[in-house]
Amino acid sequence: MTKILLFGEPLIRISPLDATSIGDHVASSTYFGGSEINIACNLQALGISTKVFTALPANEIGDRFLTFLKQHQIDTSSICRLGDRIGLYYLENGFGCRQSEVFYDRKHTSISQIRPNMLDMDSLFQGISHFHFSGITVAIGQEVRTLLLLLLEEAKRLGIIVSMDLNLRTKMISVLEAKYEFSKFARFADYCFGIDPLMIDDQNLEMFPRDRASLKEVENRMRQLKEAYGFKAIFHTLRSSDEQDKNVYQAYALGERFEESVQLKTAVYQRVGSGDAFISGALYQLLHHSSLKTSIDFAVASATLKCTLPGDHLSTPAASIEKLLENAQDIIR
């Protein structure tokens, strides 16, 4: 039986419509999400059973978020109801040369109120085959890190496969602190998504220049990290824009050998959640014991498809993603 446990913070995103800025009387849309929540929704659509461990306030907003999770058939049996608030973030969508910008309001949220004595490890890990977390969860604060460490120790004791996404949010944690903290938790991971911020040694405190690095330099970085942390596989994504301002998406994976994915491009409707869609696609294939090449091709297709849709998650069956790989006109091989 395959079932993934995800530990992370639920978030509500507020975005002004029509790429406008936040202000008085500005029409906006709200979306339920959060990295691990998005991945759980995506995996459920792909037919993979998921369970989310987090906390929601025992109020009407918490009830509505819980209903949202249940609508996606996510196992919510271990969600704590405590604290006073769900994290918020405001996203101003960019346009043309104007970049998108994010503003966080996520301090003192419910997930930070969970204490170690509230954990029922037997119930939490019952039927679980895989555990996933992100660097965003690590960045929330020390209380959450303490919980995460306990969960990872239990997962490894039980022989459960662990994956980590290194998504760095510099408005939540500095690069230097992230280097130290992410490196501690990455040692528990079997699969790592991303190549920074991790330390190869005590002197490796600068971010890897991924935007300027050659493919060979990227491959060498991945090999160094795989050896240093003992990963079964490590993944790296490359996103850019072409001359028609289309999003170009490609990925690399290193397991027993270095693999390069197909390259897909598309006009972008909304980029939010595309990284989570990539991870969901890769995990889906890995859980089906597919090759790394198949895994990253499917993951790139999943991420590219997400760029064409609104919202934070991708509720799309595997057949639709596979069709994109088979029929897309913008595949560059």
RAPE-V489441 format. One record per pair of residues at least 24 apart in sequence whose C-alpha atoms are under 10 Angstrom apart, sorted by sequence separation. I is the first residue (numbers start at 0). J is the second residue. If there is no record, write none. Layout:
I|J, I|J
This chain:
8|32, 9|33, 10|34, 48|72, 49|73, 50|74, 51|75, 52|76, 53|77, 54|78, 55|79, 56|80, 57|81, 58|82, 60|84, 61|85, 83|107, 84|108, 85|109, 86|110, 130|154, 161|185, 163|187, 164|188, 199|223, 200|224, 230|254, 231|255, 232|256, 233|257, 234|258, 235|259, 236|260, 238|262, 240|264, 241|265, 246|270, 274|298, 276|300, 277|301, 278|302, 297|321, 300|324, 8|33, 9|34, 48|73, 49|74, 50|75, 51|76, 52|77, 53|78, 54|79, 55|80, 56|81, 57|82, 58|83, 60|85, 82|107, 83|108, 84|109, 85|110, 129|154, 130|155, 162|187, 163|188, 178|203, 179|204, 195|220, 198|223, 199|224, 232|257, 237|262, 238|263, 239|264, 240|265, 241|266, 273|298, 274|299, 276|301, 277|302, 296|321, 299|324, 7|33, 8|34, 9|35, 10|36, 47|73, 48|74, 49|75, 50|76, 51|77, 52|78, 53|79, 54|80, 55|81, 56|82, 57|83, 58|84, 82|108, 83|109, 84|110, 110|136, 124|150, 128|154, 161|187, 162|188, 163|189, 164|190, 165|191, 166|192, 167|193, 178|204, 194|220, 195|221, 198|224, 199|225, 209|235, 238|264, 240|266, 273|299, 275|301, 276|302, 277|303, 297|323, 7|34, 8|35, 9|36, 10|37, 40|67, 44|71, 50|77, 51|78, 52|79, 53|80, 54|81, 55|82, 56|83, 57|84, 81|108, 82|109, 115|142, 123|150, 127|154, 160|187, 161|188, 162|189, 163|190, 164|191, 165|192, 166|193, 177|204, 178|205, 194|221, 197|224, 199|226, 200|227, 210|237, 240|267, 250|277, 274|301, 275|302, 276|303, 277|304, 297|324, 300|327, 6|34, 7|35, 8|36, 9|37, 40|68, 43|71, 44|72, 50|78, 54|82, 55|83, 56|84, 81|109, 82|110, 111|139, 114|142, 115|143, 118|146, 136|164, 137|165, 138|166, 160|188, 161|189, 162|190, 163|191, 164|192, 165|193, 166|194, 167|195, 175|203, 176|204, 178|206, 193|221, 199|227, 209|237, 210|238, 225|253, 273|301, 274|302, 276|304, 277|305, 296|324, 5|34, 6|35, 7|36, 39|68, 40|69, 42|71, 43|72, 55|84, 56|85, 80|109, 81|110, 82|111, 83|112, 110|139, 111|140, 113|142, 114|143, 117|146, 120|149, 124|153, 128|157, 129|158, 130|159, 131|160, 132|161, 133|162, 134|163, 135|164, 136|165, 138|167, 160|189, 161|190, 162|191, 163|192, 164|193, 165|194, 166|195, 167|196, 175|204, 194|223, 195|224, 198|227, 199|228, 210|239, 225|254, 273|302, 274|303, 276|305, 5|35, 6|36, 40|70, 41|71, 43|73, 54|84, 55|85, 79|109, 80|110, 81|111, 82|112, 111|141, 112|142, 113|143, 115|145, 116|146, 120|150, 124|154, 127|157, 128|158, 129|159, 130|160, 131|161, 132|162, 133|163, 134|164, 135|165, 136|166, 137|167, 138|168, 159|189, 160|190, 161|191, 162|192, 163|193, 164|194, 165|195, 166|196, 174|204, 175|205, 194|224, 198|228, 221|251, 272|302, 273|303, 275|305, 276|306, 300|330, 4|35, 5|36, 40|71, 42|73, 54|85, 55|86, 79|110, 81|112, 82|113, 108|139, 111|142, 112|143, 114|145, 115|146, 118|149, 128|159, 129|160, 130|161, 131|162, 132|163, 133|164, 134|165, 135|166, 138|169, 140|171, 164|195, 165|196, 174|205, 175|206, 194|225, 197|228, 221|252, 222|253, 260|291, 261|292, 271|302, 273|304, 274|305, 31|63, 32|64, 36|68, 39|71, 40|72, 78|110, 80|112, 81|113, 107|139, 110|142, 111|143, 114|146, 115|147, 118|150, 121|153, 127|159, 128|160, 129|161, 130|162, 131|163, 132|164, 133|165, 134|166, 135|167, 138|170, 139|171, 140|172, 155|187, 165|197, 174|206, 221|253, 222|254, 258|290, 259|291, 260|292, 261|293, 270|302, 273|305, 274|306, 5|38, 31|64, 39|72, 40|73, 79|112, 80|113, 106|139, 107|140, 110|143, 111|144, 113|146, 120|153, 124|157, 127|160, 128|161, 129|162, 130|163, 131|164, 132|165, 133|166, 134|167, 135|168, 138|171, 139|172, 151|184, 154|187, 155|188, 191|224, 218|251, 221|254, 258|291, 259|292, 260|293, 263|296, 270|303, 272|305, 273|306, 279|312, 284|317, 5|39, 39|73, 79|113, 105|139, 106|140, 115|149, 120|154, 133|167, 134|168, 135|169, 137|171, 138|172, 191|225, 217|251, 218|252, 222|256, 257|291, 258|292, 260|294, 261|295, 262|296, 270|304, 271|305, 272|306, 273|307, 279|313, 283|317, 4|39, 32|67, 39|74, 111|146, 115|150, 124|159, 137|172, 138|173, 148|183, 151|186, 152|187, 190|225, 218|253, 222|257, 256|291, 257|292, 258|293, 260|295, 261|296, 264|299, 270|305, 271|306, 273|308, 276|311, 3|39, 31|67, 32|68, 110|146, 135|171, 144|180, 148|184, 151|187, 189|225, 221|257, 254|290, 255|291, 256|292, 259|295, 260|296, 261|297, 263|299, 264|300, 267|303, 268|304, 269|305, 270|306, 272|308, 275|311, 276|312, 31|68, 36|73, 135|172, 147|184, 151|188, 191|228, 214|251, 254|291, 258|295, 259|296, 260|297, 262|299, 263|300, 266|303, 267|304, 268|305, 269|306, 270|307, 271|308, 272|309, 275|312, 276|313, 280|317, 79|117, 134|172, 138|176, 236|274, 253|291, 258|296, 260|298, 261|299, 262|300, 265|303, 267|305, 268|306, 269|307, 270|308, 271|309, 272|310, 273|311, 274|312, 275|313, 276|314, 3|42, 79|118, 138|177, 148|187, 189|228, 190|229, 191|230, 194|233, 218|257, 252|291, 253|292, 260|299, 261|300, 263|302, 264|303, 265|304, 267|306, 268|307, 269|308, 270|309, 271|310, 272|311, 273|312, 2|42, 137|177, 144|184, 188|228, 189|229, 190|230, 191|231, 192|232, 193|233, 194|234, 195|235, 218|258, 251|291, 252|292, 260|300, 263|303, 264|304, 266|306, 267|307, 268|308, 269|309, 270|310, 271|311, 272|312, 273|313, 280|320, 77|118, 186|227, 187|228, 188|229, 189|230, 190|231, 191|232, 192|233, 193|234, 194|235, 236|277, 251|292, 262|303, 263|304, 265|306, 266|307, 267|308, 268|309, 269|310, 270|311, 271|312, 272|313, 9|51, 77|119, 135|177, 138|180, 186|228, 187|229, 188|230, 189|231, 190|232, 191|233, 192|234, 193|235, 194|236, 250|292, 252|294, 264|306, 265|307, 269|311, 8|51, 134|177, 137|180, 138|181, 185|228, 186|229, 187|230, 188|231, 189|232, 190|233, 191|234, 192|235, 193|236, 252|295, 3|47, 4|48, 5|49, 6|50, 7|51, 8|52, 9|53, 137|181, 185|229, 186|230, 188|232, 189|233, 190|234, 191|235, 192|236, 234|278, 251|295, 2|47, 3|48, 4|49, 5|50, 6|51, 7|52, 8|53, 9|54, 77|122, 78|123, 183|228, 185|230, 188|233, 250|295, 251|296, 1|47, 2|48, 3|49, 4|50, 5|51, 6|52, 7|53, 8|54, 9|55, 76|122, 77|123, 134|180, 135|181, 182|228, 249|295, 250|296, 0|47, 1|48, 2|49, 3|50, 4|51, 5|52, 6|53, 7|54, 8|55, 76|123, 77|124, 134|181, 137|184, 234|281, 249|296, 0|48, 1|49, 2|50, 3|51, 4|52, 5|53, 6|54, 61|109, 133|181, 134|182, 250|298, 251|299, 249|298, 250|299, 134|184, 249|299, 133|184, 134|185, 248|299, 249|300, 9|61, 56|108, 57|109, 132|184, 133|185, 247|299, 248|300, 11|64, 33|86, 55|108, 56|109, 249|302, 10|64, 33|87, 54|108, 55|109, 56|110, 248|302, 249|303, 9|64, 32|87, 33|88, 54|109, 55|110, 248|303, 9|65, 31|87, 53|109, 54|110, 56|112, 132|188, 247|303, 53|110, 54|111, 55|112, 131|188, 234|291, 246|303, 29|87, 52|110, 53|111, 54|112, 130|188, 133|191, 193|251, 233|291, 29|88, 54|113, 131|190, 133|192, 193|252, 232|291, 236|295, 29|89, 53|113, 192|252, 235|295, 246|306, 263|323, 191|252, 234|295, 263|324, 27|89, 134|196, 236|298, 237|299, 265|327, 27|90, 236|299, 261|324, 264|327, 265|328, 27|91, 190|254, 263|327, 264|328, 265|329, 106|171, 263|328, 264|329, 265|330, 105|171, 263|329, 264|330, 103|170, 262|329, 263|330, 264|331, 21|89, 102|170, 103|171, 162|230, 262|330, 263|331, 20|89, 21|90, 101|170, 161|230, 162|231, 261|330, 262|331, 263|332, 4|74, 20|90, 21|91, 162|232, 163|233, 164|234, 261|331, 262|332, 3|74, 20|91, 52|123, 162|233, 260|331, 261|332, 2|74, 18|90, 19|91, 20|92, 51|123, 260|332, 18|91, 19|92, 20|93, 50|123, 10|84, 11|85, 12|86, 13|87, 14|88, 15|89, 17|91, 18|92, 19|93, 50|124, 10|85, 11|86, 12|87, 13|88, 14|89, 15|90, 16|91, 17|92, 18|93, 19|94, 9|85, 10|86, 11|87, 12|88, 13|89, 14|90, 15|91, 16|92, 17|93, 18|94, 8|85, 9|86, 10|87, 11|88, 12|89, 13|90, 14|91, 15|92, 17|94, 50|127, 8|86, 9|87, 10|88, 11|89, 12|90, 13|91, 14|92, 49|127, 18|97, 20|99, 48|127, 51|130, 20|100, 49|129, 50|130, 51|131, 18|99, 49|130, 192|274, 247|329, 248|330, 249|331, 247|330, 247|331, 192|277, 192|278, 14|101, 191|278, 13|101, 12|101, 13|102, 192|281, 12|102, 12|103, 39|131, 190|282, 10|103, 11|104, 38|131, 10|104, 11|105, 10|105, 190|285, 9|105, 35|131, 8|105, 35|132, 10|108, 34|132, 35|133, 9|108, 34|133, 8|108, 9|109, 34|134, 35|135, 8|109, 9|110, 34|135, 35|136, 8|110, 33|135, 34|136, 7|110, 8|111, 33|136, 6|110, 166|274, 166|275, 164|274, 164|275, 164|278, 163|278, 162|278, 4|123, 4|124, 162|282, 3|124, 4|125, 2|124, 4|126, 2|125, 3|126, 4|127, 2|126, 3|127, 4|128, 5|129, 6|130, 7|131, 1|126, 2|127, 3|128, 4|129, 5|130, 6|131, 7|132, 8|133, 0|126, 1|127, 2|128, 3|129, 4|130, 5|131, 6|132, 7|133, 0|127, 1|128, 2|129, 3|130, 4|131, 5|132, 6|133, 7|134, 8|135, 0|128, 1|129, 2|130, 3|131, 4|132, 5|133, 7|135, 8|136, 7|136, 35|164, 6|136, 7|137, 34|164, 8|139, 7|139, 34|166, 8|143, 7|143, 6|143, 6|146, 7|147, 6|147, 6|150, 95|244, 4|154, 131|282, 129|282, 3|159, 3|160, 4|161, 5|162, 129|286, 3|161, 128|286, 92|269, 92|270, 92|271, 90|271, 41|272, 47|279, 38|272, 41|275, 42|276, 45|279, 37|272, 41|276, 45|280, 47|282, 37|273, 38|274, 39|275, 40|276, 41|277, 42|278, 43|279, 47|283, 37|274, 38|275, 39|276, 41|278, 42|279, 46|283, 34|272, 37|275, 38|276, 41|279, 42|280, 45|283, 33|272, 36|275, 37|276, 38|277, 40|279, 41|280, 47|286, 32|272, 34|274, 35|275, 38|278, 39|279, 42|282, 43|283, 34|275, 38|279, 42|283, 33|275, 34|276, 37|279, 38|280, 41|283, 71|314, 35|279, 38|282, 41|301, 44|312, 45|313, 44|313, 45|314, 41|311, 42|312, 43|313, 44|314, 45|315, 46|316, 40|311, 41|312, 42|313, 43|314, 44|315, 45|316, 46|317, 40|312, 41|313, 42|314, 43|315, 44|316, 45|317, 37|310, 38|311, 39|312, 40|313, 41|314, 42|315, 43|316, 44|317, 45|318, 37|311, 38|312, 39|313, 40|314, 41|315, 42|316, 36|311, 37|312, 38|313, 40|315, 41|316, 42|317, 45|320, 36|312, 37|313, 34|311, 37|314, 32|310, 33|311, 34|312, 3|282, 30|309, 31|310, 32|311, 33|312, 30|310, 31|311, 32|312, 29|310, 30|311, 31|312, 28|310, 30|312, 3|286, 2|286, 1|286, 1|287, 12|310, 12|311, 11|311
